Amino acid sequence: MQEATMSGARSHDAAPRYTLTAALLHWTVAVVVIGLICWGWWMQSIPRQPLGPRVDAFNLHKSFGLLVLALVAVRVTWRAAHPPPSRPGEPAWQTRAAAFVHGALYVCLFIQPLSGYLGSAFSGFPVKWFGVVLPSWASGNPALKDAMSTVHLVDSWVLVALIAIHLLAVAKHLFIDRDGLLRRMWL
C-alpha cells in the first residue's frame, strides 16, 4: 500500500505541466477578470451625480477590460504555439467538457471587452485607457451603444456561469478525484 501511494505521488509530480508563461497569463487574467466582474457590478450602484466618481470608476473598468483583451490575445497566441499538456487517465467526456468550457471562456473573454469597448465608442464620449484618450472612430449611435451594452451584460452572466463551472471542476479534481491534475497550472 505504501509503495503504491509513493509511486502514484511520483507519477503526479512528473505529470506534464503548462509553461510558466501560460500559467502566468492564466492567473493574471483570472485575477483581473474576477476583479472586473466585482468592480463592474459594484460601479452600477454609484450615484449618477456628481458625475466624476462614476465616470472615474467606469474609465478604470474600461482600462482593465482593454488590458484583459490584450492579455487574452497574447494567451491565445501562446496557446496556439504551445498546446496544453495531456490529461492522463481522465475519461474522454471530461476532456471534451474541459475543452468546451475553456473554448467558451476564451470566446467570452474576447466578447466581453470588445462589447464594452464598442459600447463606449458608440456612446459618443471619449474612450480612455488609463487616462489616455483613445482615437475616436465612431460617432454617437444610441442603438448600437444599447446593443453592445446588452451583449456586454449577457456575456457577463455567461462568463460568470463558465467561471463557476470551471471552479467546480477544479474542486472536483482537487477534493474528489485527488488526481494531481491541478498541479499543471500552479506557478
N, C-alpha and C positions, 0 to 999 in steps of 0.2 A: 504494500500500500504506500509506504513512504517513497519507494523508488518511482512509482507511477506519478505521484504528485510532483516529485522533483523533475522528472523528465517532462511532464506537462508544463511546468513553470519555464523550463528551458525553451520549449517549443514556442511558448507565448513571447518570451523575451526575444527570440530570433525572428518573430513574425515580421513580414515586410512592413516598412513604415513610409508615411508620406515624407516628402522632402521638407527640410527646415523652412524653405520659402513657402511651400504650400501650407504648412502649419501656422506660420506667422500670419499669412494672409487670411486663413480661416479664422483665427482668434481675433485678429484686428477687425475684420468685417463683422464678426459676431458681436463683439463688444459695442462697436459703433452702431450697428443696426438695432440692438436692444435699447441702447441709449436714445436713438432717434424715435423708436416706437413710443417709449415712455415720454420723451420730450414732446413729440407730436400730439399725443393725446392731452398732455398737460397744457400745452400752449393754447388749446381751444378754450380753456377756462379763463384766459387772460382777458380782462375787460377791454372793449374796443376803444375806450377813452381813458386816459390820454393815449394817443396813438403810439408814441415812442416805444414803450416796453413791449407791446405786441409785435410791432414791426421788427424790433431787435431780435425777439425770440424766433420769429418766422425766418429772418435772414440767417440766423445761426443754424436753424434746422435745414434750410436750403443749402448752406455751405457744406455741412457734413453729409447731406444727401448726395451732392455732386462728388464729394470725396469718395463715398461708397461706390458710386458709378465707376469712377476711375479704378478703385481697388478691385472691383469685381471684373472689370475688363482685363486688368493685369492677371487676376486669378484664373479666369477662363483661358487666357493665352498661355499661362504657365501650365495649366492642367492639360491643354491640348498637346503640349510637348513632353509632359511628364504624367503618363497615365497613373491612376490611383493604384495602390498595391492590391494584390489579390485578397480575397476574403475566404481563407481556407476553412473548410469544414462547415460552412454556412449553407443552409438549404437554398436552392436556386430561387425560390419565390421571395426569400428575404433579400437576396442580392438584387433581384429585379425591382422589388419595392424600394430598396435604398437608392438604386439608380434613378427611379422615377421621382422620388422625393428630392434628391439632390438636383436633378434637372429642373424640376418645378421651382425649387428655391432660386436657382440661377436665373430663370426666366423672371420670377417676381422681383429679384434684386436688380434687374435691368428695368423692368416696367416701373417700379416704384420711383426711383429718382428721375427717370425720363418723364413720367407723367407729372411729377411735381415741378420739374423744370419747365415743361411745356405749359402747364397751367400758369406758372409765374410769367413766362414770356408772353402769353396771350392776355395777361391781366392788364397790360398797359403800363405797369410800373416797372422800374428797372430791376434787373436781377443782379444781386450782389453775391460774390463769393469771397467770404471772409473780408468784407469791406470793399473789395474791388468791384466796381460796376462793370458787368459784362456787356459786350456789344449787343445792342437791341436789333433784332432782325424781324420781329413780329410786332404788329400794331395791336392795340386792344381789340379783343374779339370775345365778348362775354359768352357766346355759345360754346366756343372752343375751350375757353377757360373753365366753364362749368363742366364740360365733358371730361376734361383732363382731371378736374377735381374729383369727379365721380370715379374715374379709373383709379386715381390715387387712393381714394377711400376703400373701394372694393379690394384692390390689390393689398392694402394694408391688412385687411381681415384674412385674406388668403395666405399672406405671408405669416401672420401670427399662427394660423392653423398649421401651416407646414413646419414652422419652428416647434410648435407643440408636438407634432408627430415625430420630428427629429429628436427632440429631447426624451420622448417616451421610448424611442428605440435605443437611445443612449442608456437610459435607465435599465431597459431590458438586458442589454449586453453587460452592463456593469453589475447589476444586482441579481438577476435571474440566471442568465447564461454563464456569467463569470468567465467569459471566453478570452479575455485579454484583447479583444478587438480594438478597444478604445485607445490602447497604448500607441496605436499607429499615428494618432493625431496629437499626442502630448508633445509639448516642446522639450 
